[in-house]
Amino acid sequence: MSHPWNTESLNDALIAHIAETGEALQVHLLRGAEPVIEVICPEQGGLALHMTSSGVRIFVSTVLCHADSVTDRNAFNDACLRLNPINPLSNIGLQSTPSGDLYTVFGELSARSPLISIVEEIHVLAHNALQATDALRSYIH
């Protein structure tokens, strides 16, 4: 790709891709101070991912759990660190929000990535988020 994606152009391209291929994804542009693409993955139980593209990167993420729902944060953090190396193309992080800390699963790509690679990242991140949720379920109440 000669020009990097921005959030709006990526949203339009994903909508066209879904229309052309029948891909089982739902895409919505959420407008705010910074636009965000919400991608719903029906094949993964309706899991919602959020994407933005600016500058040199595309950022894709989903909420793993609220930190206040974790029974033992030290043990959970240790388990997350051990899970990260076997979770290809995805990472687990902690994000501060006005409503409290959230554990997230996220991935990043170049803003010049081809659309097919971006769609693959969506599927891989959704799969990895479900795998992480399953692996870490015993720490969440």
Secondary structure, DSSP 4 states (H G I P E B T S, - for coil): --S---HHHHHHHHHHHHHHH--S-EEEEEPSSS-EEEEEEGGGTTEEEEEEEETTEEEEEEEEEEGGGBS-HHHHHHHHHHHGGGSTT-EEEEEEETTEEEEEEEEEEETT--HHHHHHHHHHHHHHHHHHHHHHGGGB-
